[in-house]
Amino acid sequence: MKLRSLLFVPADSERKFAKADGIGADALILDLEDSVAPSRKAFARDAVKNLLGGPRNWSFLVRINPFGTGLTLEDLAAVVRPGLDGILIPKVNGIEDVDLVSHYVDALEVANGVPPGHVKLLTVATETPAAMIGFSGYSRKNRRLVALTWGGEDLSAALGALTPREADGSWTFPYQVARAQCLFAAGAADAAALETLYVDFRDQQGLAESCRIARRDGFVGRIAIHPDQVATINTCFTPSDDDLAHARRVVAAFAAAPDVGTVGIDGKMYDIPHLVAAKRTLASVGEGSSNG
């Protein structure tokens, strides 16, 4: 499952889905949660069921309503069927919520003729105060969990903050911590870390710079809130030809000297962490394996 760009689409908007279908995102997230009014939840579920199936070149994901709303099981029962690739779980409190959804999906796959283990799970991992003190649980791993992303708006509301942002739009310190914790938890879970959305969809330059920083820090993809953001996100999270050429040289150098822990290339020394990073770069475009 390629996860450079994941575009949110309200599940009750056929018009927005039709526009998003050919936009080039690696995944579409049909949203049953925040972008759907309470009176249209049932309509949105039926819409997702009708859209599942058929050929496509992107992963079909659904964001369900979180535990505590009374809607989670209805959402899962409606959408876990052939054609679904993954579920985004919002407002998780920790790995226990992921495990519970995973158990429900186990049963629903069997009941609805989905190959066992096909439906993957993604989480929005920082939206509750409880989530912020439960990150160590992700080291237990879950076989369905493939990605974690984060967000500060719901967390700041839960904490009673006036705003999670500085005057220049950057995150205040508590939400910088949430971002970092998501990155660390994804690493512990052997899952992809996905940067949160960039609110100003008109600011392509700002989006590109934010993506550059995210990729530098270890994020491998990003949530998009508007179709116009997808191309920029894809470009920023795709290794350049120079990146790929350098990664191939690092891998080749270690392959030529399997009994050493460091190699020299163009007067610079590279060790095992550089080899791991090079393999991940190549794996992101389908070359080799990301395993170190």
Disulfide bonds with the S-S distance in Angstrom:
none
